[in-house]
Structure formats: structure tokens, C-alpha cells
């Protein structure tokens, strides 16, 4: 294994300065002078031939290169910390799981049951990235997206079905396809399907409709519950609200859905972790799998109480 081009101590100093956006505060936390922090960061920048902070007087702010490096350095430091704890403590390492933010709420009952049944903590990470390598660091990963099924060993968790969804009182005023376009169309910019696809499939021209754009499914759900419009979202993600009667599929006769295989489960191949990962995967299958209509098989969300 080749050596790093910079010292670990310089990366630790950079991470603290970047996290706090302050050389002075970083120095206080690391018991170093402000000038020592500044000098260490400057040497790191020289070694990388890349400026990491924008400096204005005594103020510093991470630039785009610094933000990218900080994310990766903090991840590396966390993994080193976990490795050190694993050989210095008797407690087992946390069971680690990862998913996109849109699916994160479905993990709540899974985590609750794991904490009850497993003799360890649980670490859950939610992000949009689908890297080819970093997911191997997790015991269990749920992927979502057009390329999710490309990972070797990935297991599909049922279809994702996309149909217009809104609050029941809004649905009661939608009597036909044309009525749908009188309401703002809520757009999830991270979704694998678009309103334009659905409108074309249903022979509708949505050119005159107003749209509200979001970058998180959670924001879409909040807007729907406020009655802000109609969303085209995976019924898997909206199943808890649909099962509780808070949201409903728009009652449009003859409308066609968009159907995709987008959500997959991946388990670690580390034999020392495989049994624990499989127990977690069993729960994920229970709570995440969908029926052919795209609604979750599990009814645990229907009452609003996790059972």
C-alpha cells in the first residue's frame, strides 16, 4: 500500500479548521496556536497544489475543493476511530446501514427492532451518493435509482410505482385529467421519473401547469400534507401516509402508472458480519418490499404507531 502524499496530522488539523471554519477555534481545540494551524493548512495546500480555504482578513471559509476534501477526510477519520475502538473496547461495533434520504423514514421500525434484538448499537447513514466502493463499508445498504441494480449481489425490494398523489380533500376536487393540471405539480428533482414522462404516457399536455421543485422526498411529503399540490412520487415512499389516510392516489379513471425497478438491498460480503447483516436484511425485506401496485406490503405504518 502506497503512503499518503501528506501527513495524517495535517489532515486532522485541516478537518478541525474546516469543520469550525476558524483557525483560532481549531487551535483552541487542538491546543495549538492560530499561527500553527494556519501554517499547517498552508503547507497542506502547497503539497496538494490546491487552495482549500478562501481567506478574507482574519476570516476563513472552505472553498469547493476544501468542502469536498473535508467530507472524505472526516469519513476516513471516523473509520479509523471505529477501528481503534474495535480493538480497545469490549463492546461490539455498531451494525451499520445506509440508504437514500427518501427511504430513511422506513428504517425507523427496523432500527427499533434491531436495538431490541441485537447486542450492539446501530449506525444509520442517509445520503444520495451511489459510489461503487464506499457502500462496501456498510453491513446493509439500500440503493435507489436507475443504476441501483447494477451492484453485484443486489436484491430487488419490489417495484416502484409512480402515480399522482395528493391530500384527500384535494383529490375530491379532481374529477378528470384536466382538473389535475389546475393544481401545482410538486417535483422531486432527485426522482428517477418525471412529470413530463407521466403526462406523455397519459396523453396530457402539462405546459400550462405550475410546478414547485424540491430536492428531497421529505419536502414533497410536507408540501402534500399542507395541500400545496399534487406529487408524482414512488408509492413506496408515500405508503405510510397513504395507509394512514393522510394522502391518497388521485382518482383518475383510466390513468396509467410509471413502473420501475429502482430499490435494491445489498449485504456485506464480510463473513464476520454476514449473520448480523442477514438479520437486519430480514427486517428490511419485511418493511420495504412492495406489492405489485407499489404499496408497501407491511401495514405497520397504518396506525401511525410502529408495532
Backbone torsions as a table, in degrees:
resi	resn	phi	psi	omega
1	UNK	NA	128.8	-178.1
2	UNK	-73.6	152.8	179.9
3	UNK	-76.3	154.3	175.1
4	UNK	-67.8	146.5	179.5
5	UNK	-73.7	-9.7	178.9
6	UNK	-135.1	163.4	-178.3
7	UNK	-79.2	151.5	176.9
8	UNK	-63.8	-34.0	-179.7
9	UNK	-64.0	-37.8	179.0
10	UNK	-67.0	-35.2	178.0
11	UNK	-69.5	-37.1	177.5
12	UNK	-64.7	-43.2	177.6
13	UNK	-63.4	-45.1	178.9
14	UNK	-59.6	-43.8	-177.8
15	UNK	-61.9	-41.5	-179.7
16	UNK	-67.7	-42.5	178.9
17	UNK	-65.9	-39.6	-179.8
18	UNK	-69.1	-40.6	180.0
19	UNK	-62.9	-40.1	-176.8
20	UNK	-91.8	-12.5	-176.1
21	UNK	54.3	38.5	-177.1
22	UNK	-160.6	124.8	175.8
23	UNK	-71.8	-35.5	-178.3
24	UNK	-65.0	-49.0	-179.1
25	UNK	-66.3	-35.7	177.3
26	UNK	-63.7	-40.8	178.2
27	UNK	-63.1	-40.9	178.3
28	UNK	-62.2	-41.3	-178.6
29	UNK	-71.0	-31.3	-176.3
30	UNK	-101.5	5.2	-179.2
31	UNK	58.8	43.2	176.5
32	UNK	-128.2	158.9	177.9
33	UNK	-75.9	158.6	177.2
34	UNK	-59.2	-39.9	-179.6
35	UNK	-66.3	-34.3	178.2
36	UNK	-66.6	-39.7	176.6
37	UNK	-63.4	-47.4	-178.9
38	UNK	-60.3	-42.8	-179.1
39	UNK	-66.2	-41.1	180.0
40	UNK	-64.8	-41.1	178.9
41	UNK	-66.6	-41.1	179.5
42	UNK	-62.7	-41.6	178.2
43	UNK	-64.0	-38.8	177.9
44	UNK	-63.5	-43.6	178.6
45	UNK	-62.4	-41.3	178.9
46	UNK	-63.9	-41.2	-178.4
47	UNK	-66.4	-34.9	179.9
48	UNK	-88.3	-9.3	-175.4
49	UNK	54.5	40.8	-178.0
50	UNK	-152.4	124.9	176.1
51	UNK	-73.2	136.0	-176.7
52	UNK	-109.4	-24.5	-179.9
53	UNK	-121.5	144.7	165.4
54	UNK	-92.8	131.6	-175.8
55	UNK	-115.0	129.1	175.9
56	UNK	-131.9	103.1	-173.7
57	UNK	63.3	-126.2	177.8
58	UNK	-91.6	-2.5	-178.2
59	UNK	-89.7	143.5	177.2
60	UNK	-129.4	149.0	179.6
61	UNK	-147.1	132.7	178.3
62	UNK	-60.2	135.4	171.5
63	UNK	-90.9	-173.1	-174.6
64	UNK	-63.4	-34.5	178.6
65	UNK	-70.6	-38.6	178.8
66	UNK	-66.6	-40.3	179.1
67	UNK	-61.4	-44.3	-179.7
68	UNK	-64.2	-44.4	-179.1
69	UNK	-67.1	-39.9	-179.0
70	UNK	-59.8	-42.8	180.0
71	UNK	-57.6	-46.5	-177.2
72	UNK	-73.0	-37.3	179.7
73	UNK	-66.3	-43.5	179.5
74	UNK	-63.1	-37.7	176.8
75	UNK	-63.0	-43.6	179.3
76	UNK	-64.0	-42.2	178.9
77	UNK	-63.5	-40.0	179.6
78	UNK	-64.3	-40.6	178.4
79	UNK	-66.2	-39.0	177.2
80	UNK	-65.4	-39.7	179.0
81	UNK	-62.7	-43.5	179.7
82	UNK	-64.4	-39.0	178.6
83	UNK	-64.8	-40.6	177.6
84	UNK	-66.1	-40.4	178.8
85	UNK	-64.7	-32.7	-177.5
86	UNK	-64.1	-29.6	-177.8
87	UNK	-103.0	-3.2	179.7
88	UNK	-113.5	-10.0	-179.5
89	UNK	-122.2	154.0	178.9
90	UNK	-83.8	-22.6	-178.3
91	UNK	-68.1	140.2	178.6
92	UNK	-67.5	154.1	177.0
93	UNK	-63.2	152.3	176.9
94	UNK	-61.7	149.6	168.6
95	UNK	-76.2	126.3	-172.2
96	UNK	-107.9	135.2	-180.0
97	UNK	-136.6	152.4	-177.0
98	UNK	-144.8	143.9	177.2
99	UNK	-158.2	168.1	170.7
100	UNK	-68.1	155.6	-179.1
101	UNK	-57.3	-35.1	-176.7
102	UNK	-62.4	-27.8	-179.0
103	UNK	-96.5	-5.6	-174.9
104	UNK	-55.7	-41.5	-179.0
105	UNK	-61.0	-26.8	-179.9
106	UNK	-71.1	-15.0	-179.6
107	UNK	-79.8	-15.0	-174.5
108	UNK	-55.4	-52.1	179.0
109	UNK	-66.7	-30.4	177.5
110	UNK	-62.6	-47.7	-179.2
111	UNK	-64.4	-41.8	179.7
112	UNK	-59.5	-44.5	-178.8
113	UNK	-71.5	-33.1	177.6
114	UNK	-66.9	-40.8	179.1
115	UNK	-63.4	-31.0	179.7
116	UNK	-76.8	-34.0	-171.2
117	UNK	-102.7	-22.8	-175.9
118	UNK	-102.1	144.0	178.9
119	UNK	-89.3	57.3	179.3
120	UNK	-165.3	168.4	173.5
121	UNK	-81.6	171.5	177.3
122	UNK	-124.4	133.0	175.6
123	UNK	-116.0	120.0	-177.4
124	UNK	-117.5	128.9	180.0
125	UNK	-120.1	131.8	179.5
126	UNK	-121.5	118.7	175.9
127	UNK	-155.1	167.5	-175.4
128	UNK	-88.1	-13.0	-172.1
129	UNK	-71.6	150.2	-179.0
130	UNK	-128.6	46.8	-176.3
131	UNK	-58.1	152.8	-178.2
132	UNK	-77.7	-16.5	-173.2
133	UNK	-120.5	-41.0	-170.1
134	UNK	-65.9	-23.9	179.8
135	UNK	-66.5	-19.9	177.4
136	UNK	-64.7	-16.7	-179.7
137	UNK	-78.2	-8.5	-177.0
138	UNK	-104.5	149.2	177.1
139	UNK	-68.1	-41.6	-177.6
140	UNK	-137.6	134.1	177.7
141	UNK	-131.1	135.7	170.6
142	UNK	-109.6	119.1	178.2
143	UNK	-97.3	151.4	175.1
144	UNK	-144.7	128.2	178.5
145	UNK	146.1	173.1	-175.7
146	UNK	-61.8	-28.7	-177.7
147	UNK	-102.8	7.9	-173.0
148	UNK	-61.4	-34.9	-176.3
149	UNK	-79.9	0.8	-177.6
150	UNK	-78.6	-16.0	-178.1
151	UNK	-74.2	128.0	-179.5
152	UNK	-58.4	129.2	179.9
153	UNK	90.2	-1.1	-178.8
154	UNK	-69.0	139.8	-177.1
155	UNK	-117.5	124.0	-177.3
156	UNK	-69.6	142.7	-179.0
157	UNK	-110.2	40.5	179.6
158	UNK	87.3	166.8	-175.7
159	UNK	-75.9	153.4	168.4
160	UNK	-102.4	119.1	-178.5
161	UNK	-111.2	130.9	-176.9
162	UNK	-112.0	121.5	176.4
163	UNK	-141.5	156.3	176.8
164	UNK	-64.5	132.8	-178.4
165	UNK	-130.5	144.8	178.5
166	UNK	-155.2	-177.8	176.7
167	UNK	-74.9	147.9	-176.6
168	UNK	-54.8	-38.7	-179.0
169	UNK	-68.5	-31.1	174.6
170	UNK	-69.9	-42.7	180.0
171	UNK	-59.4	-33.8	-177.9
172	UNK	-66.1	-18.3	-179.8
173	UNK	-100.1	1.8	178.8
174	UNK	-104.1	104.7	-175.8
175	UNK	-105.3	-4.7	-179.9
176	UNK	-166.4	172.2	-177.5
177	UNK	-57.6	-39.3	-177.4
178	UNK	-64.9	-34.9	179.3
179	UNK	-63.3	-33.8	-178.7
180	UNK	-55.9	-39.5	-174.7
181	UNK	-78.3	-2.1	174.6
182	UNK	-79.9	-12.4	-178.4
183	UNK	-106.9	149.0	176.3
184	UNK	-58.1	137.8	176.6
185	UNK	-93.4	119.7	-178.5
186	UNK	-86.2	125.0	-172.1
187	UNK	-113.1	126.1	171.6
188	UNK	-95.1	107.9	-175.7
189	UNK	-66.2	-16.6	-179.9
190	UNK	-96.3	-1.5	-177.3
191	UNK	-72.5	155.0	-177.7
192	UNK	-83.1	-10.4	176.9
193	UNK	-125.6	163.1	-176.2
194	UNK	-126.6	160.6	174.6
195	UNK	-60.9	-38.7	-178.1
196	UNK	-60.4	-39.0	176.6
197	UNK	-61.6	-47.2	-177.1
198	UNK	-65.7	-43.1	-179.7
199	UNK	-62.2	-41.5	178.4
200	UNK	-64.9	-41.5	179.0
201	UNK	-60.9	-32.9	-178.4
202	UNK	-101.4	17.8	174.9
203	UNK	55.5	42.8	178.9
204	UNK	-116.3	146.8	175.2
205	UNK	-106.1	109.0	-177.7
206	UNK	-98.5	21.0	-175.6
207	UNK	-60.3	-30.1	-177.5
208	UNK	-92.3	0.1	-176.0
209	UNK	-80.6	147.5	174.4
210	UNK	-84.1	146.5	-178.6
211	UNK	-131.4	144.2	174.8
212	UNK	-118.6	124.8	-174.3
213	UNK	-101.9	134.8	177.2
214	UNK	-129.7	160.5	176.5
215	UNK	-117.0	13.5	177.3
216	UNK	-143.8	139.4	177.2
217	UNK	-62.4	-33.0	-179.9
218	UNK	-61.4	-36.1	178.7
219	UNK	-69.7	-37.0	176.5
220	UNK	-61.2	-45.9	-178.7
221	UNK	-62.3	-44.3	179.2
222	UNK	-61.1	-41.7	179.5
223	UNK	-66.2	-39.6	177.9
224	UNK	-62.3	-44.8	-179.0
225	UNK	-66.0	-24.2	175.6
226	UNK	-84.4	-3.4	-179.8
227	UNK	76.1	27.7	-174.3
228	UNK	-77.7	-14.8	-179.2
229	UNK	163.8	-154.0	-177.3
230	UNK	-121.5	135.9	-178.2
231	UNK	-116.6	146.9	170.1
232	UNK	-106.5	102.2	-174.0
233	UNK	-140.4	158.1	176.8
234	UNK	-59.5	131.0	178.8
235	UNK	-65.5	-20.2	175.1
236	UNK	-60.3	-47.8	-176.5
237	UNK	-68.0	-35.5	-176.6
238	UNK	-92.1	-1.1	-176.8
239	UNK	-54.4	-44.2	-180.0
240	UNK	-56.0	-43.1	-179.5
241	UNK	-72.7	-34.7	177.6
242	UNK	-68.4	-42.6	-179.8
243	UNK	-64.6	-31.2	178.9
244	UNK	-86.3	-3.2	179.1
245	UNK	81.4	8.6	179.4
246	UNK	-77.0	-29.7	177.3
247	UNK	-130.8	161.9	179.0
248	UNK	-148.0	155.2	174.1
249	UNK	-73.2	134.6	-179.2
250	UNK	-58.9	131.2	-175.4
251	UNK	-82.4	71.1	-177.3
252	UNK	-105.5	117.0	-176.8
253	UNK	-67.1	131.3	174.8
254	UNK	78.7	5.2	-178.8
255	UNK	-72.8	151.3	-179.7
256	UNK	-106.9	142.3	178.5
257	UNK	-92.7	165.4	167.8
258	UNK	-105.3	130.8	-173.3
259	UNK	-125.3	127.9	-178.6
260	UNK	-138.4	153.5	168.8
261	UNK	-98.5	100.6	-170.6
262	UNK	-123.1	-20.3	-170.5
263	UNK	-113.6	122.1	-173.7
264	UNK	-132.9	151.9	178.8
265	UNK	-109.0	135.1	177.2
266	UNK	-129.7	134.2	178.6
267	UNK	-111.7	149.5	177.1
268	UNK	-59.1	150.0	175.4
269	UNK	-98.7	4.5	178.3
270	UNK	-72.0	114.4	-176.4
271	UNK	-61.7	-25.3	179.5
272	UNK	-73.0	-15.8	-177.8
273	UNK	-114.4	-5.4	-168.3
274	UNK	-64.7	-38.3	-178.2
275	UNK	-66.1	-44.7	179.2
276	UNK	-65.7	-40.7	179.0
277	UNK	-63.8	-38.2	-179.9
278	UNK	-67.0	-35.8	177.2
279	UNK	-65.8	-39.2	176.0
280	UNK	-66.7	-40.3	-179.2
281	UNK	-63.2	-35.6	178.1
282	UNK	-58.6	-42.0	178.7
283	UNK	-69.7	-39.1	179.5
284	UNK	-63.3	-41.2	176.7
285	UNK	-60.3	-39.3	-179.0
286	UNK	-64.2	-41.1	-173.7
287	UNK	-94.9	-19.8	-171.8
288	UNK	-105.2	-24.3	-176.0
289	UNK	-65.3	142.1	180.0
290	UNK	-108.8	156.3	170.3
291	UNK	-77.4	179.1	-179.8
292	UNK	-63.8	-23.8	178.8
293	UNK	-84.9	0.5	176.8
294	UNK	91.9	-6.8	179.3
295	UNK	-85.3	145.0	178.6
296	UNK	-57.9	138.0	175.5
297	UNK	-65.7	-39.1	-178.4
298	UNK	-67.8	138.0	177.4
299	UNK	-106.8	15.7	-176.7
300	UNK	-64.1	-20.8	-177.2
301	UNK	-89.9	-9.3	-169.7
302	UNK	-60.9	-39.4	-176.2
303	UNK	-86.0	-9.9	-175.0
304	UNK	87.5	-5.7	178.1
305	UNK	-114.0	133.4	-179.9
306	UNK	-80.5	126.6	-174.7
307	UNK	-107.0	NA	NA
